[in-house]
Amino acid sequence: MPVSDPWQIEIEPEVRQWLELLSDAQYGKAERAADMLAAQPVTLGEPYSRHLGGKVRELRFIMEGNAVRITYWLAPNRRIVLLTVFRKTRQRETAEVERARQAQKVCEADHGPAEHSYERIEEERP
């Protein structure tokens, strides 16, 4: 596969459900963060991304004054898989990191590439 092939973003059900609950403005913020990750998945570092151990990293951004984290891993075949999402409330989010590590292990062991894409359609405002 040529190096110029773009990375594809895939999402686990938890992230999909979270995205569906966001307002258009909030969704735009999350989408911009994901686009930044897709543009430089291997080299994106702090303050935008941080390694959590093993294969798991977190995408970091602020949404309406809250620190939001979307955990992800770089899967084979140039895929970025968004695993879990949480609002950072503690200095060390040990339980959330462990949850993301478990989600990554299940993702890697139990299923291959995504078969469906997620597309959000903005609602028209009167």
Backbone atoms as SQL, in Angstrom:
CREATE TABLE atoms (id INTEGER PRIMARY KEY, chain TEXT, resi INTEGER, resn TEXT, atom TEXT, x REAL, y REAL, z REAL);
INSERT INTO atoms VALUES
  (1, 'A', 1, 'MET', 'N', 0.849, -1.176, 0.000),
  (2, 'A', 1, 'MET', 'CA', 0.000, 0.000, 0.000),
  (3, 'A', 1, 'MET', 'C', 0.897, 1.242, 0.000),
  (4, 'A', 2, 'PRO', 'N', 0.737, 2.165, -0.937),
  (5, 'A', 2, 'PRO', 'CA', 1.575, 3.355, -0.988),
  (6, 'A', 2, 'PRO', 'C', 1.412, 4.210, 0.270),
  (7, 'A', 3, 'VAL', 'N', 2.503, 4.880, 0.640),
  (8, 'A', 3, 'VAL', 'CA', 2.495, 5.715, 1.836),
  (9, 'A', 3, 'VAL', 'C', 1.476, 6.840, 1.726),
  (10, 'A', 4, 'SER', 'N', 1.162, 7.270, 0.517),
  (11, 'A', 4, 'SER', 'CA', 0.249, 8.399, 0.338),
  (12, 'A', 4, 'SER', 'C', -1.221, 8.039, 0.569),
  (13, 'A', 5, 'ASP', 'N', -1.533, 6.757, 0.705),
  (14, 'A', 5, 'ASP', 'CA', -2.921, 6.385, 0.974),
  (15, 'A', 5, 'ASP', 'C', -3.365, 7.007, 2.287),
  (16, 'A', 6, 'PRO', 'N', -4.560, 7.590, 2.316),
  (17, 'A', 6, 'PRO', 'CA', -5.027, 8.234, 3.552),
  (18, 'A', 6, 'PRO', 'C', -5.387, 7.205, 4.620),
  (19, 'A', 7, 'TRP', 'N', -5.322, 7.638, 5.851),
  (20, 'A', 7, 'TRP', 'CA', -5.777, 6.815, 6.966),
  (21, 'A', 7, 'TRP', 'C', -7.289, 6.923, 7.037),
  (22, 'A', 8, 'GLN', 'N', -7.933, 5.831, 7.387),
  (23, 'A', 8, 'GLN', 'CA', -9.382, 5.805, 7.546),
  (24, 'A', 8, 'GLN', 'C', -9.715, 5.804, 9.031),
  (25, 'A', 9, 'ILE', 'N', -10.731, 6.571, 9.407),
  (26, 'A', 9, 'ILE', 'CA', -11.174, 6.576, 10.798),
  (27, 'A', 9, 'ILE', 'C', -12.382, 5.666, 10.924),
  (28, 'A', 10, 'GLU', 'N', -12.307, 4.760, 11.890),
  (29, 'A', 10, 'GLU', 'CA', -13.423, 3.873, 12.213),
  (30, 'A', 10, 'GLU', 'C', -13.827, 4.143, 13.652),
  (31, 'A', 11, 'ILE', 'N', -15.093, 3.912, 13.960),
  (32, 'A', 11, 'ILE', 'CA', -15.557, 4.197, 15.320),
  (33, 'A', 11, 'ILE', 'C', -16.278, 2.996, 15.915),
  (34, 'A', 12, 'GLU', 'N', -16.032, 2.803, 17.184),
  (35, 'A', 12, 'GLU', 'CA', -16.734, 1.775, 17.940),
  (36, 'A', 12, 'GLU', 'C', -18.103, 2.338, 18.352),
  (37, 'A', 13, 'PRO', 'N', -19.055, 1.473, 18.706),
  (38, 'A', 13, 'PRO', 'CA', -20.426, 1.917, 19.022),
  (39, 'A', 13, 'PRO', 'C', -20.510, 3.016, 20.085),
  (40, 'A', 14, 'GLU', 'N', -19.674, 2.959, 21.099),
  (41, 'A', 14, 'GLU', 'CA', -19.728, 3.989, 22.146),
  (42, 'A', 14, 'GLU', 'C', -19.477, 5.387, 21.574),
  (43, 'A', 15, 'VAL', 'N', -18.494, 5.497, 20.697),
  (44, 'A', 15, 'VAL', 'CA', -18.168, 6.795, 20.106),
  (45, 'A', 15, 'VAL', 'C', -19.285, 7.227, 19.163),
  (46, 'A', 16, 'ARG', 'N', -19.830, 6.293, 18.409),
  (47, 'A', 16, 'ARG', 'CA', -20.954, 6.611, 17.511),
  (48, 'A', 16, 'ARG', 'C', -22.133, 7.171, 18.305),
  (49, 'A', 17, 'GLN', 'N', -22.482, 6.534, 19.399),
  (50, 'A', 17, 'GLN', 'CA', -23.609, 7.003, 20.216),
  (51, 'A', 17, 'GLN', 'C', -23.339, 8.395, 20.773),
  (52, 'A', 18, 'TRP', 'N', -22.122, 8.639, 21.208),
  (53, 'A', 18, 'TRP', 'CA', -21.755, 9.954, 21.736),
  (54, 'A', 18, 'TRP', 'C', -21.868, 11.019, 20.645),
  (55, 'A', 19, 'LEU', 'N', -21.356, 10.721, 19.458),
  (56, 'A', 19, 'LEU', 'CA', -21.426, 11.676, 18.353),
  (57, 'A', 19, 'LEU', 'C', -22.867, 12.042, 18.012),
  (58, 'A', 20, 'GLU', 'N', -23.747, 11.065, 18.063),
  (59, 'A', 20, 'GLU', 'CA', -25.146, 11.302, 17.710),
  (60, 'A', 20, 'GLU', 'C', -25.846, 12.236, 18.689),
  (61, 'A', 21, 'LEU', 'N', -25.318, 12.360, 19.905),
  (62, 'A', 21, 'LEU', 'CA', -25.932, 13.222, 20.915),
  (63, 'A', 21, 'LEU', 'C', -25.415, 14.658, 20.877),
  (64, 'A', 22, 'LEU', 'N', -24.387, 14.921, 20.098),
  (65, 'A', 22, 'LEU', 'CA', -23.777, 16.250, 20.070),
  (66, 'A', 22, 'LEU', 'C', -24.578, 17.232, 19.225),
  (67, 'A', 23, 'SER', 'N', -24.526, 18.498, 19.616),
  (68, 'A', 23, 'SER', 'CA', -25.091, 19.559, 18.779),
  (69, 'A', 23, 'SER', 'C', -24.202, 19.696, 17.542),
  (70, 'A', 24, 'ASP', 'N', -24.657, 20.432, 16.544),
  (71, 'A', 24, 'ASP', 'CA', -23.846, 20.626, 15.344),
  (72, 'A', 24, 'ASP', 'C', -22.511, 21.288, 15.679),
  (73, 'A', 25, 'ALA', 'N', -22.528, 22.276, 16.570),
  (74, 'A', 25, 'ALA', 'CA', -21.289, 22.972, 16.949),
  (75, 'A', 25, 'ALA', 'C', -20.334, 22.021, 17.671),
  (76, 'A', 26, 'GLN', 'N', -20.860, 21.222, 18.576),
  (77, 'A', 26, 'GLN', 'CA', -20.026, 20.255, 19.297),
  (78, 'A', 26, 'GLN', 'C', -19.466, 19.210, 18.334),
  (79, 'A', 27, 'TYR', 'N', -20.306, 18.742, 17.438),
  (80, 'A', 27, 'TYR', 'CA', -19.868, 17.755, 16.457),
  (81, 'A', 27, 'TYR', 'C', -18.739, 18.327, 15.601),
  (82, 'A', 28, 'GLY', 'N', -18.887, 19.586, 15.200),
  (83, 'A', 28, 'GLY', 'CA', -17.845, 20.237, 14.404),
  (84, 'A', 28, 'GLY', 'C', -16.509, 20.258, 15.127),
  (85, 'A', 29, 'LYS', 'N', -16.547, 20.523, 16.414),
  (86, 'A', 29, 'LYS', 'CA', -15.320, 20.534, 17.226),
  (87, 'A', 29, 'LYS', 'C', -14.682, 19.138, 17.251),
  (88, 'A', 30, 'ALA', 'N', -15.487, 18.114, 17.474),
  (89, 'A', 30, 'ALA', 'CA', -14.978, 16.740, 17.493),
  (90, 'A', 30, 'ALA', 'C', -14.447, 16.337, 16.113),
  (91, 'A', 31, 'GLU', 'N', -15.141, 16.752, 15.077),
  (92, 'A', 31, 'GLU', 'CA', -14.719, 16.416, 13.719),
  (93, 'A', 31, 'GLU', 'C', -13.381, 17.068, 13.371),
  (94, 'A', 32, 'ARG', 'N', -13.186, 18.315, 13.794),
  (95, 'A', 32, 'ARG', 'CA', -11.910, 18.989, 13.542),
  (96, 'A', 32, 'ARG', 'C', -10.760, 18.266, 14.250),
  (97, 'A', 33, 'ALA', 'N', -11.006, 17.814, 15.470),
  (98, 'A', 33, 'ALA', 'CA', -9.975, 17.065, 16.200),
  (99, 'A', 33, 'ALA', 'C', -9.658, 15.757, 15.473),
  (100, 'A', 34, 'ALA', 'N', -10.687, 15.062, 15.010),
  (101, 'A', 34, 'ALA', 'CA', -10.483, 13.798, 14.286),
  (102, 'A', 34, 'ALA', 'C', -9.766, 14.033, 12.958),
  (103, 'A', 35, 'ASP', 'N', -10.095, 15.127, 12.278),
  (104, 'A', 35, 'ASP', 'CA', -9.415, 15.448, 11.019),
  (105, 'A', 35, 'ASP', 'C', -7.926, 15.702, 11.247),
  (106, 'A', 36, 'MET', 'N', -7.606, 16.389, 12.348),
  (107, 'A', 36, 'MET', 'CA', -6.208, 16.644, 12.686),
  (108, 'A', 36, 'MET', 'C', -5.487, 15.314, 12.931),
  (109, 'A', 37, 'LEU', 'N', -6.153, 14.398, 13.619),
  (110, 'A', 37, 'LEU', 'CA', -5.579, 13.077, 13.871),
  (111, 'A', 37, 'LEU', 'C', -5.374, 12.322, 12.561),
  (112, 'A', 38, 'ALA', 'N', -6.348, 12.349, 11.683),
  (113, 'A', 38, 'ALA', 'CA', -6.249, 11.629, 10.408),
  (114, 'A', 38, 'ALA', 'C', -5.110, 12.172, 9.547),
  (115, 'A', 39, 'ALA', 'N', -4.828, 13.469, 9.666),
  (116, 'A', 39, 'ALA', 'CA', -3.771, 14.085, 8.868),
  (117, 'A', 39, 'ALA', 'C', -2.377, 13.689, 9.343),
  (118, 'A', 40, 'GLN', 'N', -2.231, 13.386, 10.634),
  (119, 'A', 40, 'GLN', 'CA', -0.912, 13.015, 11.163),
  (120, 'A', 40, 'GLN', 'C', -1.034, 11.999, 12.301),
  (121, 'A', 41, 'PRO', 'N', -1.582, 10.832, 12.004),
  (122, 'A', 41, 'PRO', 'CA', -1.868, 9.848, 13.050),
  (123, 'A', 41, 'PRO', 'C', -0.643, 9.322, 13.789),
  (124, 'A', 42, 'VAL', 'N', 0.469, 9.244, 13.129),
  (125, 'A', 42, 'VAL', 'CA', 1.663, 8.682, 13.748),
  (126, 'A', 42, 'VAL', 'C', 2.451, 9.745, 14.509),
  (127, 'A', 43, 'THR', 'N', 2.374, 10.990, 14.068),
  (128, 'A', 43, 'THR', 'CA', 3.217, 12.038, 14.647),
  (129, 'A', 43, 'THR', 'C', 2.475, 13.041, 15.519),
  (130, 'A', 44, 'LEU', 'N', 1.155, 13.003, 15.556),
  (131, 'A', 44, 'LEU', 'CA', 0.413, 13.968, 16.371),
  (132, 'A', 44, 'LEU', 'C', 0.750, 13.741, 17.841),
  (133, 'A', 45, 'GLY', 'N', 1.241, 14.769, 18.484),
  (134, 'A', 45, 'GLY', 'CA', 1.645, 14.638, 19.883),
  (135, 'A', 45, 'GLY', 'C', 0.905, 15.618, 20.769),
  (136, 'A', 46, 'GLU', 'N', 1.429, 15.792, 21.971),
  (137, 'A', 46, 'GLU', 'CA', 0.798, 16.697, 22.927),
  (138, 'A', 46, 'GLU', 'C', 0.870, 18.125, 22.397),
  (139, 'A', 47, 'PRO', 'N', -0.125, 18.916, 22.667),
  (140, 'A', 47, 'PRO', 'CA', -1.244, 18.680, 23.575),
  (141, 'A', 47, 'PRO', 'C', -2.445, 17.991, 22.930),
  (142, 'A', 48, 'TYR', 'N', -2.347, 17.590, 21.662),
  (143, 'A', 48, 'TYR', 'CA', -3.504, 17.053, 20.942),
  (144, 'A', 48, 'TYR', 'C', -3.698, 15.553, 21.111),
  (145, 'A', 49, 'SER', 'N', -2.622, 14.840, 21.341),
  (146, 'A', 49, 'SER', 'CA', -2.683, 13.385, 21.465),
  (147, 'A', 49, 'SER', 'C', -1.658, 12.946, 22.505),
  (148, 'A', 50, 'ARG', 'N', -1.973, 11.854, 23.186),
  (149, 'A', 50, 'ARG', 'CA', -1.054, 11.349, 24.212),
  (150, 'A', 50, 'ARG', 'C', -1.118, 9.827, 24.239),
  (151, 'A', 51, 'HIS', 'N', 0.039, 9.193, 24.401),
  (152, 'A', 51, 'HIS', 'CA', 0.119, 7.739, 24.494),
  (153, 'A', 51, 'HIS', 'C', -0.322, 7.310, 25.886),
  (154, 'A', 52, 'LEU', 'N', -1.212, 6.327, 25.971),
  (155, 'A', 52, 'LEU', 'CA', -1.725, 5.849, 27.257),
  (156, 'A', 52, 'LEU', 'C', -1.122, 4.514, 27.675),
  (157, 'A', 53, 'GLY', 'N', -0.298, 3.953, 26.838),
  (158, 'A', 53, 'GLY', 'CA', 0.304, 2.656, 27.131),
  (159, 'A', 53, 'GLY', 'C', -0.189, 1.605, 26.160),
  (160, 'A', 54, 'GLY', 'N', 0.670, 0.645, 25.875),
  (161, 'A', 54, 'GLY', 'CA', 0.300, -0.392, 24.913),
  (162, 'A', 54, 'GLY', 'C', 0.029, 0.230, 23.553),
  (163, 'A', 55, 'LYS', 'N', -1.062, -0.147, 22.944),
  (164, 'A', 55, 'LYS', 'CA', -1.427, 0.375, 21.628),
  (165, 'A', 55, 'LYS', 'C', -2.395, 1.549, 21.711),
  (166, 'A', 56, 'VAL', 'N', -2.768, 1.947, 22.911),
  (167, 'A', 56, 'VAL', 'CA', -3.835, 2.941, 23.088),
  (168, 'A', 56, 'VAL', 'C', -3.274, 4.349, 23.268),
  (169, 'A', 57, 'ARG', 'N', -3.921, 5.281, 22.590),
  (170, 'A', 57, 'ARG', 'CA', -3.611, 6.706, 22.699),
  (171, 'A', 57, 'ARG', 'C', -4.922, 7.443, 22.956),
  (172, 'A', 58, 'GLU', 'N', -4.824, 8.737, 23.278),
  (173, 'A', 58, 'GLU', 'CA', -6.033, 9.537, 23.431),
  (174, 'A', 58, 'GLU', 'C', -5.925, 10.797, 22.596),
  (175, 'A', 59, 'LEU', 'N', -7.023, 11.152, 21.953),
  (176, 'A', 59, 'LEU', 'CA', -7.178, 12.413, 21.242),
  (177, 'A', 59, 'LEU', 'C', -7.726, 13.393, 22.261),
  (178, 'A', 60, 'ARG', 'N', -7.109, 14.568, 22.381),
  (179, 'A', 60, 'ARG', 'CA', -7.435, 15.495, 23.459),
  (180, 'A', 60, 'ARG', 'C', -7.912, 16.825, 22.884),
  (181, 'A', 61, 'PHE', 'N', -9.052, 17.288, 23.379),
  (182, 'A', 61, 'PHE', 'CA', -9.536, 18.607, 22.977),
  (183, 'A', 61, 'PHE', 'C', -10.504, 19.134, 24.025),
  (184, 'A', 62, 'ILE', 'N', -10.797, 20.426, 23.918),
  (185, 'A', 62, 'ILE', 'CA', -11.712, 21.092, 24.839),
  (186, 'A', 62, 'ILE', 'C', -13.027, 21.334, 24.115),
  (187, 'A', 63, 'MET', 'N', -14.127, 21.004, 24.786),
  (188, 'A', 63, 'MET', 'CA', -15.459, 21.237, 24.223),
  (189, 'A', 63, 'MET', 'C', -16.296, 21.922, 25.300),
  (190, 'A', 64, 'GLU', 'N', -16.656, 23.156, 25.023),
  (191, 'A', 64, 'GLU', 'CA', -17.471, 23.940, 25.951),
  (192, 'A', 64, 'GLU', 'C', -16.863, 23.966, 27.356),
  (193, 'A', 65, 'GLY', 'N', -15.565, 24.176, 27.417),
  (194, 'A', 65, 'GLY', 'CA', -14.873, 24.293, 28.694),
  (195, 'A', 65, 'GLY', 'C', -14.509, 22.978, 29.360),
  (196, 'A', 66, 'ASN', 'N', -14.883, 21.859, 28.765),
  (197, 'A', 66, 'ASN', 'CA', -14.583, 20.541, 29.338),
  (198, 'A', 66, 'ASN', 'C', -13.487, 19.840, 28.537),
  (199, 'A', 67, 'ALA', 'N', -12.575, 19.204, 29.255),
  (200, 'A', 67, 'ALA', 'CA', -11.531, 18.414, 28.605),
  (201, 'A', 67, 'ALA', 'C', -12.144, 17.085, 28.164),
  (202, 'A', 68, 'VAL', 'N', -12.157, 16.849, 26.862),
  (203, 'A', 68, 'VAL', 'CA', -12.736, 15.628, 26.298),
  (204, 'A', 68, 'VAL', 'C', -11.605, 14.750, 25.782),
  (205, 'A', 69, 'ARG', 'N', -11.751, 13.463, 25.988),
  (206, 'A', 69, 'ARG', 'CA', -10.772, 12.493, 25.508),
  (207, 'A', 69, 'ARG', 'C', -11.486, 11.411, 24.704),
  (208, 'A', 70, 'ILE', 'N', -10.966, 11.147, 23.515),
  (209, 'A', 70, 'ILE', 'CA', -11.427, 10.016, 22.709),
  (210, 'A', 70, 'ILE', 'C', -10.228, 9.087, 22.581),
  (211, 'A', 71, 'THR', 'N', -10.368, 7.876, 23.087),
  (212, 'A', 71, 'THR', 'CA', -9.259, 6.929, 23.001),
  (213, 'A', 71, 'THR', 'C', -9.281, 6.251, 21.632),
  (214, 'A', 72, 'TYR', 'N', -8.093, 5.873, 21.165),
  (215, 'A', 72, 'TYR', 'CA', -7.994, 5.251, 19.841),
  (216, 'A', 72, 'TYR', 'C', -6.748, 4.389, 19.768),
  (217, 'A', 73, 'TRP', 'N', -6.700, 3.598, 18.706),
  (218, 'A', 73, 'TRP', 'CA', -5.482, 2.853, 18.389),
  (219, 'A', 73, 'TRP', 'C', -5.282, 2.855, 16.891),
  (220, 'A', 74, 'LEU', 'N', -4.031, 2.683, 16.489),
  (221, 'A', 74, 'LEU', 'CA', -3.691, 2.633, 15.068),
  (222, 'A', 74, 'LEU', 'C', -3.677, 1.168, 14.653),
  (223, 'A', 75, 'ALA', 'N', -4.721, 0.785, 13.949),
  (224, 'A', 75, 'ALA', 'CA', -4.921, -0.603, 13.538),
  (225, 'A', 75, 'ALA', 'C', -4.213, -0.868, 12.205),
  (226, 'A', 76, 'PRO', 'N', -4.054, -2.136, 11.850),
  (227, 'A', 76, 'PRO', 'CA', -3.430, -2.464, 10.560),
  (228, 'A', 76, 'PRO', 'C', -4.192, -1.840, 9.382),
  (229, 'A', 77, 'ASN', 'N', -3.497, -1.721, 8.282),
  (230, 'A', 77, 'ASN', 'CA', -4.066, -1.212, 7.028),
  (231, 'A', 77, 'ASN', 'C', -4.494, 0.248, 7.118),
  (232, 'A', 78, 'ARG', 'N', -3.700, 1.050, 7.848),
  (233, 'A', 78, 'ARG', 'CA', -3.903, 2.505, 7.912),
  (234, 'A', 78, 'ARG', 'C', -5.299, 2.868, 8.415),
  (235, 'A', 79, 'ARG', 'N', -5.682, 2.222, 9.526),
  (236, 'A', 79, 'ARG', 'CA', -6.975, 2.497, 10.150),
  (237, 'A', 79, 'ARG', 'C', -6.758, 3.087, 11.538),
  (238, 'A', 80, 'ILE', 'N', -7.510, 4.121, 11.848),
  (239, 'A', 80, 'ILE', 'CA', -7.546, 4.709, 13.181),
  (240, 'A', 80, 'ILE', 'C', -8.889, 4.303, 13.765),
  (241, 'A', 81, 'VAL', 'N', -8.877, 3.575, 14.867),
  (242, 'A', 81, 'VAL', 'CA', -10.132, 3.117, 15.464),
  (243, 'A', 81, 'VAL', 'C', -10.377, 3.898, 16.752),
  (244, 'A', 82, 'LEU', 'N', -11.461, 4.684, 16.755),
  (245, 'A', 82, 'LEU', 'CA', -11.859, 5.438, 17.939),
  (246, 'A', 82, 'LEU', 'C', -12.617, 4.481, 18.853),
  (247, 'A', 83, 'LEU', 'N', -12.127, 4.308, 20.067),
  (248, 'A', 83, 'LEU', 'CA', -12.614, 3.260, 20.962),
  (249, 'A', 83, 'LEU', 'C', -13.649, 3.725, 21.974),
  (250, 'A', 84, 'THR', 'N', -13.254, 4.684, 22.818),
  (251, 'A', 84, 'THR', 'CA', -14.110, 5.149, 23.914),
  (252, 'A', 84, 'THR', 'C', -14.021, 6.661, 23.996),
  (253, 'A', 85, 'VAL', 'N', -14.937, 7.245, 24.748),
  (254, 'A', 85, 'VAL', 'CA', -14.923, 8.697, 24.939),
  (255, 'A', 85, 'VAL', 'C', -15.256, 8.992, 26.396),
  (256, 'A', 86, 'PHE', 'N', -14.616, 10.013, 26.931),
  (257, 'A', 86, 'PHE', 'CA', -14.923, 10.426, 28.301),
  (258, 'A', 86, 'PHE', 'C', -14.526, 11.878, 28.511),
  (259, 'A', 87, 'ARG', 'N', -15.123, 12.479, 29.519),
  (260, 'A', 87, 'ARG', 'CA', -14.772, 13.830, 29.935),
  (261, 'A', 87, 'ARG', 'C', -13.757, 13.698, 31.062),
  (262, 'A', 88, 'LYS', 'N', -12.641, 14.354, 30.915),
  (263, 'A', 88, 'LYS', 'CA', -11.584, 14.262, 31.927),
  (264, 'A', 88, 'LYS', 'C', -12.002, 15.049, 33.160),
  (265, 'A', 89, 'THR', 'N', -12.017, 14.373, 34.302),
  (266, 'A', 89, 'THR', 'CA', -12.410, 15.022, 35.554),
  (267, 'A', 89, 'THR', 'C', -11.359, 14.854, 36.645),
  (268, 'A', 90, 'ARG', 'N', -10.364, 13.987, 36.412),
  (269, 'A', 90, 'ARG', 'CA', -9.320, 13.727, 37.412),
  (270, 'A', 90, 'ARG', 'C', -7.951, 13.903, 36.772),
  (271, 'A', 91, 'GLN', 'N', -6.956, 14.078, 37.638),
  (272, 'A', 91, 'GLN', 'CA', -5.577, 14.172, 37.142),
  (273, 'A', 91, 'GLN', 'C', -5.187, 12.888, 36.410),
  (274, 'A', 92, 'ARG', 'N', -5.525, 11.740, 36.986),
  (275, 'A', 92, 'ARG', 'CA', -5.248, 10.446, 36.354),
  (276, 'A', 92, 'ARG', 'C', -6.560, 9.684, 36.213),
  (277, 'A', 93, 'GLU', 'N', -6.931, 9.405, 35.006),
  (278, 'A', 93, 'GLU', 'CA', -8.181, 8.686, 34.717),
  (279, 'A', 93, 'GLU', 'C', -7.881, 7.193, 34.555),
  (280, 'A', 94, 'THR', 'N', -7.432, 6.569, 35.619),
  (281, 'A', 94, 'THR', 'CA', -6.986, 5.172, 35.573),
  (282, 'A', 94, 'THR', 'C', -8.072, 4.225, 35.072),
  (283, 'A', 95, 'ALA', 'N', -9.283, 4.366, 35.578),
  (284, 'A', 95, 'ALA', 'CA', -10.374, 3.467, 35.168),
  (285, 'A', 95, 'ALA', 'C', -10.701, 3.647, 33.687),
  (286, 'A', 96, 'GLU', 'N', -10.695, 4.889, 33.204),
  (287, 'A', 96, 'GLU', 'CA', -10.998, 5.145, 31.788),
  (288, 'A', 96, 'GLU', 'C', -9.897, 4.594, 30.882),
  (289, 'A', 97, 'VAL', 'N', -8.660, 4.726, 31.315),
  (290, 'A', 97, 'VAL', 'CA', -7.542, 4.191, 30.532),
  (291, 'A', 97, 'VAL', 'C', -7.637, 2.668, 30.463),
  (292, 'A', 98, 'GLU', 'N', -7.940, 2.033, 31.568),
  (293, 'A', 98, 'GLU', 'CA', -8.073, 0.572, 31.572),
  (294, 'A', 98, 'GLU', 'C', -9.246, 0.129, 30.698),
  (295, 'A', 99, 'ARG', 'N', -10.338, 0.870, 30.755),
  (296, 'A', 99, 'ARG', 'CA', -11.502, 0.563, 29.911),
  (297, 'A', 99, 'ARG', 'C', -11.124, 0.650, 28.432),
  (298, 'A', 100, 'ALA', 'N', -10.344, 1.667, 28.073),
  (299, 'A', 100, 'ALA', 'CA', -9.903, 1.828, 26.685),
  (300, 'A', 100, 'ALA', 'C', -8.975, 0.690, 26.271),
  (301, 'A', 101, 'ARG', 'N', -8.094, 0.284, 27.158),
  (302, 'A', 101, 'ARG', 'CA', -7.189, -0.836, 26.844),
  (303, 'A', 101, 'ARG', 'C', -7.970, -2.120, 26.595),
  (304, 'A', 102, 'GLN', 'N', -8.979, -2.360, 27.407),
  (305, 'A', 102, 'GLN', 'CA', -9.815, -3.549, 27.215),
  (306, 'A', 102, 'GLN', 'C', -10.581, -3.459, 25.896),
  (307, 'A', 103, 'ALA', 'N', -11.106, -2.274, 25.579),
  (308, 'A', 103, 'ALA', 'CA', -11.837, -2.082, 24.321),
  (309, 'A', 103, 'ALA', 'C', -10.917, -2.336, 23.130),
  (310, 'A', 104, 'GLN', 'N', -9.673, -1.900, 23.231),
  (311, 'A', 104, 'GLN', 'CA', -8.716, -2.114, 22.145),
  (312, 'A', 104, 'GLN', 'C', -8.446, -3.602, 21.952),
  (313, 'A', 105, 'LYS', 'N', -8.273, -4.320, 23.037),
  (314, 'A', 105, 'LYS', 'CA', -8.011, -5.761, 22.944),
  (315, 'A', 105, 'LYS', 'C', -9.180, -6.494, 22.297),
  (316, 'A', 106, 'VAL', 'N', -10.392, -6.142, 22.687),
  (317, 'A', 106, 'VAL', 'CA', -11.586, -6.759, 22.100),
  (318, 'A', 106, 'VAL', 'C', -11.673, -6.406, 20.622),
  (319, 'A', 107, 'CYS', 'N', -11.447, -5.141, 20.308),
  (320, 'A', 107, 'CYS', 'CA', -11.507, -4.684, 18.919),
  (321, 'A', 107, 'CYS', 'C', -10.511, -5.454, 18.054),
  (322, 'A', 108, 'GLU', 'N', -9.298, -5.571, 18.519),
  (323, 'A', 108, 'GLU', 'CA', -8.256, -6.247, 17.747),
  (324, 'A', 108, 'GLU', 'C', -8.540, -7.740, 17.590),
  (325, 'A', 109, 'ALA', 'N', -9.061, -8.367, 18.627),
  (326, 'A', 109, 'ALA', 'CA', -9.271, -9.815, 18.606),
  (327, 'A', 109, 'ALA', 'C', -10.551, -10.238, 17.901),
  (328, 'A', 110, 'ASP', 'N', -11.597, -9.419, 18.008),
  (329, 'A', 110, 'ASP', 'CA', -12.924, -9.887, 17.612),
  (330, 'A', 110, 'ASP', 'C', -13.460, -9.410, 16.271),
  (331, 'A', 111, 'HIS', 'N', -12.889, -8.371, 15.715),
  (332, 'A', 111, 'HIS', 'CA', -13.439, -7.952, 14.424),
  (333, 'A', 111, 'HIS', 'C', -12.410, -7.238, 13.569),
  (334, 'A', 112, 'GLY', 'N', -12.648, -7.299, 12.264),
  (335, 'A', 112, 'GLY', 'CA', -11.755, -6.673, 11.298),
  (336, 'A', 112, 'GLY', 'C', -12.195, -5.254, 11.002),
  (337, 'A', 113, 'PRO', 'N', -11.860, -4.778, 9.824),
  (338, 'A', 113, 'PRO', 'CA', -12.222, -3.414, 9.440),
  (339, 'A', 113, 'PRO', 'C', -13.731, -3.185, 9.465),
  (340, 'A', 114, 'ALA', 'N', -14.107, -1.937, 9.682),
  (341, 'A', 114, 'ALA', 'CA', -15.522, -1.560, 9.719),
  (342, 'A', 114, 'ALA', 'C', -16.180, -1.840, 8.377),
  (343, 'A', 115, 'GLU', 'N', -17.446, -2.186, 8.439),
  (344, 'A', 115, 'GLU', 'CA', -18.201, -2.452, 7.223),
  (345, 'A', 115, 'GLU', 'C', -19.186, -1.338, 6.907),
  (346, 'A', 116, 'HIS', 'N', -19.387, -0.422, 7.859),
  (347, 'A', 116, 'HIS', 'CA', -20.319, 0.683, 7.662),
  (348, 'A', 116, 'HIS', 'C', -19.606, 1.993, 7.957),
  (349, 'A', 117, 'SER', 'N', -20.033, 3.051, 7.288),
  (350, 'A', 117, 'SER', 'CA', -19.444, 4.355, 7.572),
  (351, 'A', 117, 'SER', 'C', -20.440, 5.205, 8.353),
  (352, 'A', 118, 'TYR', 'N', -19.924, 6.210, 9.022),
  (353, 'A', 118, 'TYR', 'CA', -20.768, 7.121, 9.793),
  (354, 'A', 118, 'TYR', 'C', -20.736, 8.464, 9.106),
  (355, 'A', 119, 'GLU', 'N', -21.899, 8.982, 8.829),
  (356, 'A', 119, 'GLU', 'CA', -21.998, 10.284, 8.207),
  (357, 'A', 119, 'GLU', 'C', -23.086, 11.059, 8.919),
  (358, 'A', 120, 'ARG', 'N', -22.764, 12.254, 9.327),
  (359, 'A', 120, 'ARG', 'CA', -23.742, 13.071, 10.032),
  (360, 'A', 120, 'ARG', 'C', -24.282, 14.104, 9.064),
  (361, 'A', 121, 'ILE', 'N', -25.589, 14.238, 9.057),
  (362, 'A', 121, 'ILE', 'CA', -26.243, 15.221, 8.201),
  (363, 'A', 121, 'ILE', 'C', -26.761, 16.330, 9.095),
  (364, 'A', 122, 'GLU', 'N', -26.289, 17.544, 8.823),
  (365, 'A', 122, 'GLU', 'CA', -26.726, 18.675, 9.637),
  (366, 'A', 122, 'GLU', 'C', -28.188, 18.967, 9.372),
  (367, 'A', 123, 'GLU', 'N', -28.884, 19.274, 10.465),
  (368, 'A', 123, 'GLU', 'CA', -30.295, 19.625, 10.342),
  (369, 'A', 123, 'GLU', 'C', -30.414, 21.041, 9.811),
  (370, 'A', 124, 'GLU', 'N', -31.388, 21.245, 8.950),
  (371, 'A', 124, 'GLU', 'CA', -31.630, 22.595, 8.448),
  (372, 'A', 124, 'GLU', 'C', -32.385, 23.381, 9.495),
  (373, 'A', 125, 'ARG', 'N', -31.944, 24.587, 9.714),
  (374, 'A', 125, 'ARG', 'CA', -32.586, 25.462, 10.694),
  (375, 'A', 125, 'ARG', 'C', -33.503, 26.439, 9.955),
  (376, 'A', 126, 'PRO', 'N', -34.708, 26.674, 10.493),
  (377, 'A', 126, 'PRO', 'CA', -35.609, 27.632, 9.822),
  (378, 'A', 126, 'PRO', 'C', -35.080, 29.043, 9.894);
